[in-house]
């Protein structure tokens, strides 16, 4: 996949993830735990797909994240 196609795919994945997060069920009166569970599972799958795509296509970012985490836990 060329760089432009990779970026377009990633942008689409991020837009879908943001859309999913924005559609989170509000835990107010009449809140249905089953609806929340369905939403949560869907968002987790999309987030995992985004992380995997990042790891495969932007490996330099992974090195920077590792350095940042090491600094946090010193």
ZIBELRA-V181252 format. One record per residue. N is the residue number from 1. RES is the residue in one small letter. OMEGA is omega in whole degrees, -180 to 180 (none if undefined). NEAR is the number of other C-alpha atoms within 12 Angstrom. D_FIRST is the distance of its C-alpha to the first C-alpha in Angstrom with 2 decimals. Layout:
BEGIN
N:RES:OMEGA:NEAR:D_FIRST ; N:RES:OMEGA:NEAR:D_FIRST
END
This chain:
BEGIN
1:x:180:11:0.00 ; 2:x:-174:9:3.81 ; 3:x:-180:11:6.66 ; 4:x:179:11:8.25 ; 5:x:178:12:6.17 ; 6:x:180:17:6.16 ; 7:x:179:18:9.77 ; 8:x:178:14:10.65 ; 9:x:-179:20:9.88 ; 10:x:178:27:11.83 ; 11:x:177:17:14.51 ; 12:x:179:18:15.02 ; 13:x:180:25:15.49 ; 14:x:178:23:17.91 ; 15:x:179:18:19.75 ; 16:x:180:22:20.30 ; 17:x:179:26:21.58 ; 18:x:177:19:23.88 ; 19:x:179:17:25.12 ; 20:x:-179:23:25.94 ; 21:x:179:22:27.78 ; 22:x:-179:14:29.68 ; 23:x:-178:17:30.83 ; 24:x:177:21:32.53 ; 25:x:-179:21:35.90 ; 26:x:-177:15:38.80 ; 27:x:179:13:41.29 ; 28:x:178:10:44.41 ; 29:x:180:8:47.17 ; 30:x:-179:11:46.10 ; 31:x:-180:13:43.04 ; 32:x:-179:14:41.68 ; 33:x:180:15:40.27 ; 34:x:178:13:38.48 ; 35:x:178:17:36.56 ; 36:x:180:21:35.60 ; 37:x:178:16:34.48 ; 38:x:179:17:32.20 ; 39:x:-177:23:30.71 ; 40:x:180:21:30.38 ; 41:x:-180:17:28.58 ; 42:x:-180:22:26.09 ; 43:x:180:27:25.39 ; 44:x:178:19:25.15 ; 45:x:180:19:22.48 ; 46:x:178:25:20.34 ; 47:x:179:24:21.08 ; 48:x:177:17:20.16 ; 49:x:178:21:16.75 ; 50:x:180:26:16.23 ; 51:x:179:21:17.57 ; 52:x:179:17:15.46 ; 53:x:177:23:12.20 ; 54:x:-180:24:13.81 ; 55:x:-178:18:14.86 ; 56:x:-170:16:11.57 ; 57:x:-179:21:9.68 ; 58:x:-175:19:12.90 ; 59:x:179:15:15.23 ; 60:x:179:13:17.57 ; 61:x:-180:16:18.54 ; 62:x:178:18:19.68 ; 63:x:179:14:22.01 ; 64:x:178:14:23.47 ; 65:x:179:16:24.09 ; 66:x:178:14:25.85 ; 67:x:180:14:28.03 ; 68:x:179:13:28.88 ; 69:x:179:12:29.90 ; 70:x:178:11:31.99 ; 71:x:-178:10:33.79 ; 72:x:-173:9:34.54 ; 73:x:176:8:36.19 ; 74:x:none:7:38.35
END
